[in-house]
Amino acid sequence: MLITFNYFNYFNFFIIGTCIGSFLNVVIYRFRNNYSIVRPRSFCPNCKTKLTWKENIPLISYLIQRGKCINCDIKISPRYPLVELTTGIFFMIFVNSSPSFFISNDQLFLNIIFSWSFLSLLICISLIDIYELWIPQGLINFGFFSGILGLIFTGLINNQYISLYPIIKGLISSVASFLIFEFLRYFSKFIFKKDAIGKGDSKLVAMLALWLGPLGALFAVGSSYIFAAIFCLVGISMNLLRYRQAIPFAPFLSLGGLFIWFFGNEFVLKKILNF
């Protein structure tokens, strides 16, 4: 069933996305610095002054304050409004996603909620990995929990009761994906005599398999290597990357996962078969 949204709907989706993006900034900062994401209230990283509601308005506060803290006058990283803007844009885009393995398109509300949750989770994981070359276990745990919750809803929607089949299938896909990627990790370490793939990446692949299913996970990993190869070729040719420089892989896995989530397994499989 094709759902048509008007401009007002998309504007609302964008506003919701920027607000969630503001929260994602908090999650990213606090995971990186080992702070609780619940307490204390938002504060300036430099002077530690707690922010008022006027300083917490997504995008607008940054523009009004001219990119500076009103208390200590230090410059605010442009990453904050960029994450808010990007999340808002992607929230508009992903209301039209087609995750064929997960939630039926007839269940529009649940489809949107899980799409936004999946997107938000991967944004946090990607940015933390970019900054720290590390994927927090807490975010992986949340991904598994919400993924299993989605499988439970899938059973309720399709069968009017909790079905164990999608849950068992998802868990088997997750474990198998983790073991296969771990094998690749140890094999690459044996070949290159150093870690070429992080253990966090194996956990992320296992989490993606829970959300996307075995076929979707395979497509996502394959797509991620294509995206990574393009990035490395362009980066090296423009002298932005050094040969054998360590780069975070979670952003590419996330991009591959979101690519498959948006288009759906059937669409990608059809394109491959017709290629």
KOLTORTOR-617363 format. One record per residue: residue in one letter; x, y, z of N, C-alpha, C in turn. Coordinates in nm, 2 decimals, decimal comma. Example, Ala and Ser with C-alpha at 12.3 -4.5 7.8 and 13.67 -1.06 7.14 Angstrom:
2
 res    n_u    n_v    n_w   ca_u   ca_v   ca_w    c_u    c_v    c_w
   A   1,32  -0,57   0,78   1,23  -0,45   0,78   1,32  -0,33   0,78
   S   1,28  -0,22   0,71   1,37  -0,11   0,71   1,29   0,00   0,79
***
This chain:
275
 res    n_u    n_v    n_w   ca_u   ca_v   ca_w    c_u    c_v    c_w
   M   0,08  -0,12   0,00   0,00   0,00   0,00   0,09   0,12   0,00
   L   0,07   0,21  -0,10   0,15   0,33  -0,11   0,09   0,44  -0,03
   I   0,16   0,50   0,06   0,12   0,61   0,14   0,17   0,74   0,08
   T   0,09   0,84   0,06   0,13   0,97   0,01   0,13   1,07   0,13
   F   0,24   1,14   0,15   0,25   1,24   0,25   0,25   1,38   0,19
   N   0,19   1,48   0,25   0,20   1,61   0,20   0,31   1,69   0,26
   Y   0,33   1,81   0,22   0,45   1,89   0,27   0,44   1,91   0,42
   F   0,33   1,93   0,47   0,31   1,95   0,62   0,36   1,83   0,69
   N   0,32   1,71   0,64   0,37   1,59   0,71   0,52   1,58   0,71
   Y   0,58   1,61   0,59   0,73   1,60   0,59   0,79   1,71   0,68
   F   0,73   1,82   0,69   0,79   1,93   0,78   0,78   1,88   0,92
   N   0,67   1,81   0,96   0,66   1,75   1,09   0,77   1,65   1,12
   F   0,79   1,56   1,01   0,89   1,46   1,03   1,03   1,52   1,04
   F   1,05   1,63   0,97   1,18   1,70   0,98   1,20   1,75   1,12
   I   1,10   1,82   1,18   1,11   1,87   1,31   1,14   1,77   1,41
   I   1,06   1,65   1,40   1,09   1,54   1,50   1,23   1,49   1,48
   G   1,28   1,48   1,36   1,41   1,43   1,33   1,52   1,52   1,39
   T   1,50   1,66   1,38   1,60   1,75   1,44   1,60   1,74   1,59
   C   1,48   1,72   1,65   1,48   1,70   1,80   1,55   1,57   1,84
   I   1,52   1,46   1,77   1,59   1,34   1,80   1,74   1,35   1,77
   G   1,78   1,43   1,67   1,92   1,45   1,64   1,99   1,52   1,75
   S   1,91   1,62   1,82   1,97   1,68   1,93   2,00   1,59   2,05
   F   1,91   1,49   2,07   1,93   1,39   2,17   2,04   1,30   2,13
   L   2,05   1,26   2,00   2,16   1,18   1,95   2,30   1,24   1,98
   N   2,31   1,38   1,97   2,43   1,45   2,01   2,47   1,42   2,15
   V   2,37   1,42   2,24   2,39   1,39   2,38   2,44   1,25   2,40
   V   2,38   1,15   2,33   2,42   1,01   2,34   2,56   1,00   2,29
   I   2,59   1,06   2,18   2,73   1,04   2,12   2,83   1,10   2,22
   Y   2,81   1,22   2,27   2,90   1,28   2,36   2,92   1,20   2,49
   R   2,81   1,16   2,55   2,82   1,10   2,68   2,87   0,95   2,67
   F   2,84   0,88   2,56   2,91   0,75   2,55   3,06   0,77   2,53
   R   3,10   0,86   2,45   3,24   0,89   2,43   3,32   0,92   2,56
   N   3,25   0,99   2,65   3,31   1,04   2,77   3,27   0,96   2,90
   N   3,20   0,85   2,88   3,16   0,76   2,98   3,06   0,83   3,09
   Y   2,97   0,91   3,04   2,87   0,97   3,12   2,74   0,90   3,11
   S   2,65   0,92   3,20   2,52   0,87   3,20   2,44   0,96   3,09
   I   2,36   0,89   3,01   2,28   0,96   2,91   2,15   1,02   2,97
   V   2,13   0,99   3,10   2,01   1,04   3,17   2,04   1,17   3,25
   R   2,14   1,16   3,33   2,18   1,27   3,42   2,33   1,30   3,40
   P   2,37   1,43   3,42   2,28   1,55   3,45   2,22   1,60   3,33
   R   2,15   1,72   3,35   2,09   1,79   3,23   2,20   1,83   3,14
   S   2,16   1,86   3,01   2,26   1,91   2,91   2,34   2,02   2,96
   F   2,47   2,02   2,93   2,56   2,13   2,98   2,67   2,16   2,88
   C   2,73   2,27   2,89   2,84   2,31   2,80   2,96   2,22   2,83
   P   3,02   2,15   2,74   3,14   2,07   2,76   3,26   2,15   2,82
   N   3,26   2,28   2,80   3,38   2,36   2,84   3,36   2,41   2,98
   C   3,25   2,49   3,00   3,23   2,56   3,13   3,14   2,48   3,22
   K   3,08   2,37   3,17   2,99   2,28   3,25   2,86   2,35   3,30
   T   2,83   2,47   3,24   2,71   2,54   3,28   2,59   2,46   3,22
   K   2,49   2,44   3,30   2,37   2,37   3,25   2,30   2,46   3,15
   L   2,25   2,40   3,04   2,19   2,47   2,93   2,04   2,49   2,96
   T   1,99   2,61   2,93   1,85   2,64   2,94   1,77   2,59   2,82
   W   1,64   2,59   2,82   1,56   2,54   2,71   1,59   2,62   2,58
   K   1,62   2,75   2,60   1,65   2,84   2,49   1,78   2,80   2,42
   E   1,87   2,74   2,49   1,99   2,69   2,43   1,99   2,55   2,37
   N   1,87   2,49   2,39   1,85   2,35   2,34   1,76   2,33   2,22
   I   1,72   2,44   2,16   1,64   2,43   2,04   1,72   2,39   1,92
   P   1,68   2,27   1,86   1,76   2,22   1,75   1,78   2,32   1,64
   L   1,90   2,34   1,59   1,94   2,42   1,48   1,93   2,57   1,51
   I   1,81   2,61   1,57   1,79   2,76   1,59   1,88   2,81   1,70
   S   1,90   2,74   1,81   1,99   2,79   1,92   2,13   2,81   1,86
   Y   2,18   2,72   1,78   2,31   2,74   1,72   2,32   2,86   1,64
   L   2,22   2,89   1,56   2,22   3,01   1,47   2,21   3,14   1,56
   I   2,12   3,14   1,65   2,10   3,26   1,74   2,23   3,29   1,82
   Q   2,29   3,18   1,87   2,41   3,20   1,95   2,54   3,22   1,86
   R   2,52   3,22   1,73   2,63   3,23   1,63   2,74   3,12   1,66
   G   2,69   3,01   1,69   2,79   2,89   1,71   2,87   2,90   1,83
   K   2,83   2,98   1,94   2,91   2,99   2,06   2,83   2,97   2,18
   C   2,89   2,93   2,29   2,83   2,92   2,42   2,80   3,06   2,47
   I   2,68   3,09   2,52   2,66   3,22   2,57   2,72   3,25   2,71
   N   2,77   3,14   2,77   2,83   3,16   2,90   2,98   3,18   2,90
   C   3,05   3,09   2,82   3,20   3,10   2,81   3,25   3,15   2,68
   D   3,16   3,17   2,58   3,19   3,22   2,45   3,28   3,12   2,37
   I   3,29   3,00   2,41   3,37   2,90   2,33   3,29   2,86   2,21
   K   3,35   2,83   2,10   3,28   2,78   1,98   3,22   2,65   2,00
   I   3,10   2,63   1,95   3,03   2,50   1,95   3,06   2,43   1,82
   S   3,10   2,30   1,84   3,13   2,22   1,72   3,02   2,22   1,62
   P   3,05   2,25   1,49   2,94   2,24   1,39   2,88   2,10   1,37
   R   2,94   2,00   1,44   2,89   1,87   1,43   2,75   1,86   1,49
   Y   2,72   1,94   1,59   2,59   1,94   1,66   2,48   1,98   1,57
   P   2,48   2,10   1,50   2,37   2,13   1,41   2,37   2,03   1,29
   L   2,49   1,99   1,25   2,50   1,90   1,13   2,43   1,77   1,16
   V   2,44   1,71   1,28   2,37   1,59   1,32   2,22   1,61   1,32
   E   2,18   1,72   1,38   2,04   1,76   1,39   1,98   1,77   1,25
   L   2,05   1,84   1,16   2,00   1,86   1,02   1,99   1,73   0,95
   T   2,10   1,65   0,96   2,11   1,52   0,89   2,00   1,43   0,93
   T   1,98   1,42   1,07   1,88   1,33   1,12   1,74   1,38   1,07
   G   1,71   1,51   1,07   1,59   1,56   1,03   1,56   1,52   0,88
   I   1,66   1,53   0,80   1,65   1,50   0,65   1,62   1,35   0,64
   F   1,70   1,27   0,71   1,68   1,12   0,70   1,55   1,08   0,76
   F   1,50   1,14   0,86   1,37   1,11   0,91   1,26   1,13   0,80
   M   1,27   1,23   0,72   1,18   1,25   0,61   1,19   1,14   0,51
   I   1,31   1,11   0,48   1,34   1,01   0,37   1,29   0,87   0,42
   F   1,32   0,83   0,54   1,29   0,69   0,58   1,15   0,66   0,62
   V   1,06   0,76   0,61   0,92   0,73   0,62   0,87   0,65   0,50
   N   0,95   0,65   0,40   0,92   0,57   0,28   1,00   0,45   0,26
   S   1,06   0,40   0,37   1,14   0,28   0,36   1,06   0,15   0,34
   S   1,13   0,05   0,29   1,06  -0,08   0,26   1,13  -0,20   0,32
   P   1,13  -0,21   0,46   1,20  -0,32   0,52   1,12  -0,45   0,51
   S   1,13  -0,52   0,40   1,04  -0,63   0,37   1,05  -0,74   0,48
   F   1,17  -0,76   0,54   1,19  -0,87   0,64   1,11  -0,83   0,77
   F   1,10  -0,71   0,80   1,06  -0,67   0,93   0,91  -0,64   0,95
   I   0,87  -0,52   0,92   0,74  -0,48   0,95   0,66  -0,46   0,82
   S   0,54  -0,51   0,81   0,46  -0,49   0,69   0,43  -0,34   0,66
   N   0,43  -0,31   0,53   0,41  -0,17   0,49   0,27  -0,13   0,53
   D   0,18  -0,23   0,56   0,04  -0,19   0,60   0,04  -0,13   0,74
   Q   0,14  -0,17   0,82   0,15  -0,11   0,95   0,25   0,01   0,95
   L   0,19   0,12   0,90   0,27   0,24   0,87   0,34   0,29   1,00
   F   0,26   0,30   1,10   0,31   0,37   1,22   0,43   0,29   1,28
   L   0,42   0,16   1,29   0,53   0,07   1,34   0,65   0,08   1,25
   N   0,62   0,08   1,12   0,72   0,08   1,02   0,81   0,21   1,04
   I   0,74   0,32   1,06   0,81   0,45   1,07   0,89   0,45   1,21
   I   0,83   0,40   1,31   0,90   0,40   1,44   1,02   0,32   1,44
   F   1,01   0,20   1,38   1,13   0,11   1,38   1,23   0,16   1,28
   S   1,19   0,22   1,17   1,28   0,28   1,08   1,36   0,39   1,14
   W   1,29   0,48   1,22   1,36   0,59   1,28   1,45   0,54   1,39
   S   1,41   0,43   1,46   1,50   0,38   1,57   1,62   0,32   1,51
   F   1,61   0,24   1,41   1,72   0,18   1,34   1,82   0,29   1,29
   L   1,76   0,39   1,23   1,84   0,50   1,17   1,92   0,57   1,28
   S   1,85   0,60   1,39   1,91   0,68   1,50   2,02   0,60   1,57
   L   2,00   0,47   1,58   2,10   0,38   1,64   2,23   0,38   1,56
   L   2,21   0,36   1,43   2,33   0,35   1,34   2,40   0,49   1,33
   I   2,33   0,60   1,34   2,40   0,73   1,34   2,49   0,74   1,46
   C   2,44   0,70   1,57   2,52   0,71   1,70   2,64   0,62   1,69
   I   2,62   0,49   1,64   2,73   0,40   1,63   2,84   0,45   1,53
   S   2,79   0,50   1,42   2,88   0,55   1,32   2,97   0,66   1,36
   L   2,91   0,76   1,43   2,99   0,88   1,47   3,08   0,85   1,58
   I   3,04   0,76   1,67   3,13   0,72   1,78   3,25   0,65   1,73
   D   3,22   0,56   1,63   3,33   0,48   1,57   3,43   0,57   1,49
   I   3,37   0,68   1,43   3,46   0,77   1,36   3,55   0,84   1,45
   Y   3,50   0,88   1,57   3,58   0,96   1,66   3,67   0,87   1,74
   E   3,63   0,75   1,78   3,70   0,67   1,88   3,75   0,54   1,83
   L   3,71   0,50   1,70   3,74   0,36   1,65   3,69   0,26   1,75
   W   3,57   0,28   1,80   3,51   0,19   1,91   3,36   0,20   1,90
   I   3,30   0,08   1,92   3,15   0,07   1,91   3,11   0,04   2,05
   P   3,03   0,12   2,12   2,99   0,09   2,26   2,90  -0,03   2,27
   Q   2,93  -0,11   2,36   2,85  -0,23   2,38   2,70  -0,20   2,42
   G   2,69  -0,09   2,49   2,55  -0,04   2,53   2,46  -0,02   2,41
   L   2,52   0,04   2,30   2,44   0,06   2,18   2,41  -0,07   2,11
   I   2,51  -0,16   2,11   2,48  -0,29   2,05   2,37  -0,36   2,12
   N   2,38  -0,36   2,26   2,27  -0,42   2,34   2,13  -0,36   2,31
   F   2,13  -0,23   2,29   2,00  -0,17   2,26   1,95  -0,21   2,13
   G   2,04  -0,23   2,03   2,01  -0,27   1,90   1,95  -0,41   1,90
   F   2,01  -0,50   1,98   1,96  -0,64   1,99   1,82  -0,64   2,06
   F   1,81  -0,56   2,17   1,68  -0,55   2,24   1,57  -0,50   2,15
   S   1,59  -0,39   2,08   1,49  -0,33   2,00   1,46  -0,42   1,87
   G   1,57  -0,49   1,83   1,55  -0,58   1,71   1,46  -0,70   1,75
   I   1,48  -0,76   1,87   1,39  -0,87   1,92   1,25  -0,82   1,94
   L   1,24  -0,70   1,99   1,11  -0,64   2,01   1,04  -0,62   1,88
   G   1,11  -0,58   1,78   1,05  -0,57   1,65   1,00  -0,71   1,59
   L   1,08  -0,81   1,62   1,04  -0,95   1,57   0,92  -0,99   1,65
   I   0,90  -0,96   1,77   0,78  -0,99   1,85   0,66  -0,92   1,79
   F   0,68  -0,80   1,75   0,57  -0,72   1,69   0,53  -0,79   1,55
   T   0,64  -0,83   1,48   0,61  -0,90   1,35   0,52  -1,02   1,37
   G   0,55  -1,10   1,47   0,47  -1,22   1,50   0,32  -1,18   1,54
   L   0,31  -1,07   1,62   0,18  -1,03   1,66   0,10  -0,98   1,54
   I   0,16  -0,90   1,45   0,09  -0,85   1,34   0,05  -0,95   1,24
   N   0,14  -1,05   1,21   0,11  -1,15   1,11   0,02  -1,26   1,16
   N   0,03  -1,30   1,29  -0,04  -1,41   1,34  -0,13  -1,38   1,46
   Q  -0,14  -1,26   1,50  -0,22  -1,22   1,61  -0,18  -1,28   1,75
   Y  -0,06  -1,34   1,75   0,00  -1,39   1,87   0,15  -1,39   1,86
   I   0,22  -1,40   1,97   0,37  -1,40   1,96   0,42  -1,53   1,90
   S   0,48  -1,51   1,79   0,54  -1,63   1,72   0,69  -1,64   1,74
   L   0,73  -1,76   1,78   0,87  -1,78   1,80   0,95  -1,80   1,68
   Y   0,89  -1,83   1,57   0,96  -1,85   1,44   1,05  -1,73   1,40
   P   0,99  -1,61   1,39   1,08  -1,50   1,34   1,19  -1,47   1,44
   I   1,16  -1,49   1,57   1,26  -1,46   1,68   1,38  -1,56   1,66
   I   1,34  -1,69   1,65   1,44  -1,80   1,64   1,52  -1,78   1,51
   K   1,45  -1,75   1,40   1,52  -1,72   1,27   1,62  -1,60   1,28
   G   1,57  -1,50   1,35   1,66  -1,38   1,37   1,78  -1,41   1,45
   L   1,76  -1,48   1,56   1,87  -1,51   1,65   1,97  -1,61   1,58
   I   1,92  -1,70   1,50   2,02  -1,79   1,43   2,09  -1,71   1,33
   S   2,03  -1,62   1,26   2,09  -1,54   1,16   2,20  -1,45   1,22
   S   2,17  -1,40   1,34   2,26  -1,31   1,41   2,38  -1,39   1,46
   V   2,36  -1,51   1,52   2,48  -1,59   1,56   2,56  -1,63   1,45
   A   2,50  -1,68   1,34   2,58  -1,72   1,22   2,66  -1,61   1,16
   S   2,60  -1,49   1,16   2,67  -1,37   1,10   2,79  -1,33   1,19
   F   2,77  -1,34   1,32   2,88  -1,31   1,41   2,99  -1,41   1,39
   L   2,96  -1,53   1,38   3,07  -1,64   1,37   3,14  -1,62   1,24
   I   3,07  -1,60   1,13   3,13  -1,58   1,00   3,22  -1,46   1,00
   F   3,18  -1,35   1,05   3,26  -1,23   1,05   3,38  -1,24   1,15
   E   3,36  -1,31   1,26   3,47  -1,34   1,35   3,58  -1,42   1,28
   F   3,53  -1,52   1,20   3,63  -1,60   1,12   3,71  -1,51   1,02
   L   3,64  -1,42   0,96   3,70  -1,33   0,87   3,80  -1,24   0,94
   R   3,76  -1,20   1,06   3,85  -1,11   1,14   3,98  -1,18   1,18
   Y   3,97  -1,31   1,22   4,09  -1,38   1,26   4,17  -1,42   1,14
   F   4,10  -1,45   1,03   4,17  -1,48   0,90   4,25  -1,36   0,85
   S   4,19  -1,24   0,85   4,26  -1,12   0,81   4,37  -1,08   0,90
   K   4,36  -1,11   1,03   4,47  -1,09   1,12   4,58  -1,18   1,09
   F   4,55  -1,30   1,05   4,66  -1,40   1,02   4,73  -1,35   0,89
   I   4,66  -1,30   0,80   4,71  -1,26   0,67   4,80  -1,13   0,68
   F   4,74  -1,03   0,75   4,80  -0,90   0,75   4,89  -0,88   0,88
   K   4,89  -0,98   0,97   4,97  -0,98   1,09   4,93  -0,86   1,18
   K   4,81  -0,82   1,17   4,75  -0,72   1,26   4,60  -0,71   1,25
   D   4,53  -0,65   1,34   4,39  -0,64   1,34   4,34  -0,56   1,22
   A   4,27  -0,62   1,13   4,21  -0,55   1,01   4,06  -0,52   1,03
   I   4,00  -0,60   1,11   3,86  -0,59   1,14   3,84  -0,59   1,29
   G   3,76  -0,50   1,35   3,74  -0,49   1,49   3,63  -0,59   1,54
   K   3,64  -0,63   1,66   3,54  -0,72   1,72   3,41  -0,65   1,72
   G   3,41  -0,52   1,75   3,28  -0,45   1,75   3,21  -0,46   1,61
   D   3,29  -0,47   1,50   3,22  -0,48   1,37   3,15  -0,61   1,36
   S   3,21  -0,72   1,42   3,14  -0,85   1,42   3,01  -0,84   1,50
   K   3,01  -0,77   1,61   2,88  -0,75   1,68   2,78  -0,67   1,61
   L   2,83  -0,57   1,54   2,74  -0,48   1,46   2,68  -0,56   1,35
   V   2,75  -0,65   1,28   2,70  -0,73   1,17   2,60  -0,83   1,23
   A   2,62  -0,88   1,35   2,52  -0,97   1,41   2,39  -0,90   1,44
   M   2,41  -0,77   1,49   2,29  -0,69   1,51   2,21  -0,66   1,39
   L   2,29  -0,63   1,28   2,22  -0,60   1,15   2,14  -0,73   1,10
   A   2,20  -0,84   1,12   2,13  -0,97   1,08   2,00  -0,99   1,15
   L   2,00  -0,94   1,28   1,87  -0,95   1,35   1,76  -0,86   1,30
   W   1,80  -0,74   1,25   1,71  -0,65   1,19   1,68  -0,68   1,05
   L   1,78  -0,73   0,97   1,76  -0,74   0,82   1,73  -0,88   0,78
   G   1,76  -0,98   0,86   1,75  -1,12   0,82   1,88  -1,16   0,75
   P   1,90  -1,29   0,73   2,02  -1,34   0,67   2,05  -1,29   0,53
   L   1,95  -1,28   0,45   1,97  -1,22   0,31   2,00  -1,07   0,32
   G   1,93  -1,00   0,40   1,95  -0,86   0,41   2,09  -0,83   0,47
   A   2,13  -0,91   0,57   2,27  -0,89   0,63   2,38  -0,91   0,52
   L   2,36  -1,02   0,44   2,45  -1,05   0,33   2,46  -0,93   0,24
   F   2,35  -0,88   0,19   2,35  -0,76   0,10   2,41  -0,64   0,17
   A   2,38  -0,62   0,30   2,43  -0,50   0,37   2,59  -0,51   0,38
   V   2,64  -0,62   0,42   2,79  -0,64   0,43   2,85  -0,62   0,29
   G   2,79  -0,68   0,19   2,85  -0,66   0,05   2,84  -0,52   0,01
   S   2,73  -0,45   0,04   2,72  -0,30   0,00   2,83  -0,22   0,08
   S   2,85  -0,26   0,21   2,94  -0,18   0,29   3,08  -0,19   0,24
   Y   3,12  -0,30   0,18   3,26  -0,31   0,12   3,27  -0,23   0,00
   I   3,16  -0,22  -0,08   3,16  -0,14  -0,20   3,17   0,01  -0,16
   F   3,09   0,05  -0,06   3,10   0,19  -0,01   3,24   0,22   0,04
   A   3,30   0,13   0,12   3,43   0,15   0,18   3,54   0,16   0,07
   A   3,53   0,07  -0,03   3,63   0,07  -0,14   3,62   0,21  -0,22
   I   3,50   0,26  -0,24   3,49   0,38  -0,31   3,55   0,50  -0,23
   F   3,52   0,49  -0,10   3,57   0,60  -0,01   3,72   0,59   0,00
   C   3,78   0,48   0,01   3,93   0,46   0,01   3,99   0,51  -0,12
   L   3,94   0,47  -0,23   3,99   0,50  -0,36   3,99   0,66  -0,38
   V   3,88   0,72  -0,35   3,87   0,86  -0,36   3,96   0,93  -0,26
   G   3,96   0,88  -0,13   4,05   0,94  -0,03   4,19   0,94  -0,06
   I   4,24   0,82  -0,11   4,38   0,80  -0,14   4,42   0,89  -0,27
   S   4,33   0,89  -0,37   4,36   0,97  -0,49   4,37   1,12  -0,46
   M   4,29   1,16  -0,36   4,29   1,31  -0,32   4,38   1,34  -0,21
   N   4,47   1,24  -0,17   4,56   1,25  -0,06   4,49   1,29   0,08
   L   4,37   1,24   0,09   4,30   1,26   0,22   4,32   1,14   0,31
   L   4,36   1,03   0,25   4,40   0,91   0,33   4,53   0,86   0,29
   R   4,60   0,79   0,39   4,73   0,73   0,37   4,71   0,58   0,34
   Y   4,80   0,52   0,26   4,79   0,38   0,23   4,80   0,30   0,36
   R   4,71   0,21   0,38   4,70   0,12   0,50   4,66   0,20   0,63
   Q   4,61   0,32   0,61   4,56   0,39   0,73   4,44   0,33   0,78
   A   4,43   0,32   0,92   4,31   0,26   0,98   4,19   0,35   0,97
   I   4,08   0,30   0,92   3,96   0,37   0,91   3,84   0,30   0,98
   P   3,75   0,37   1,04   3,63   0,30   1,10   3,55   0,24   1,00
   F   3,51   0,11   1,03   3,42   0,04   0,93   3,28   0,04   0,97
   A   3,24   0,08   1,09   3,10   0,08   1,13   3,02   0,18   1,04
   P   3,07   0,30   1,00   2,99   0,38   0,92   2,95   0,32   0,79
   F   3,04   0,23   0,73   3,01   0,17   0,60   2,91   0,05   0,62
   L   2,93  -0,02   0,73   2,83  -0,12   0,77   2,69  -0,06   0,79
   S   2,69   0,05   0,86   2,56   0,12   0,89   2,50   0,17   0,76
   L   2,58   0,23   0,67   2,53   0,27   0,54   2,48   0,16   0,46
   G   2,55   0,04   0,46   2,50  -0,07   0,39   2,36  -0,12   0,45
   G   2,36  -0,12   0,58   2,24  -0,17   0,65   2,12  -0,08   0,62
   L   2,14   0,05   0,62   2,03   0,15   0,59   1,99   0,14   0,45
   F   2,09   0,12   0,36   2,06   0,10   0,22   1,96  -0,01   0,19
   I   1,99  -0,13   0,26   1,90  -0,25   0,24   1,77  -0,22   0,31
   W   1,77  -0,16   0,43   1,65  -0,13   0,50   1,56  -0,05   0,42
   F   1,61   0,06   0,36   1,53   0,15   0,28   1,47   0,09   0,16
   F   1,54   0,01   0,08   1,49  -0,04  -0,04   1,43  -0,18  -0,03
   G   1,47  -0,26   0,07   1,41  -0,39   0,10   1,49  -0,50   0,02
   N   1,48  -0,62   0,08   1,56  -0,73   0,02   1,51  -0,76  -0,12
   E   1,38  -0,76  -0,14   1,33  -0,80  -0,27   1,38  -0,71  -0,39
   F   1,38  -0,58  -0,36   1,42  -0,48  -0,46   1,57  -0,51  -0,49
   V   1,65  -0,52  -0,39   1,80  -0,54  -0,42   1,82  -0,68  -0,49
   L   1,75  -0,78  -0,45   1,77  -0,91  -0,51   1,72  -0,91  -0,66
   K   1,61  -0,84  -0,69   1,57  -0,82  -0,82   1,67  -0,75  -0,91
   K   1,73  -0,65  -0,86   1,83  -0,57  -0,93   1,95  -0,66  -0,96
   I   1,99  -0,74  -0,86   2,11  -0,83  -0,88   2,08  -0,93  -0,99
   L   1,96  -0,99  -0,98   1,93  -1,09  -1,08   1,91  -1,04  -1,22
   N   1,87  -0,91  -1,23   1,85  -0,85  -1,36   1,98  -0,78  -1,42
   F   2,08  -0,79  -1,34   2,21  -0,72  -1,38   2,28  -0,80  -1,49
***
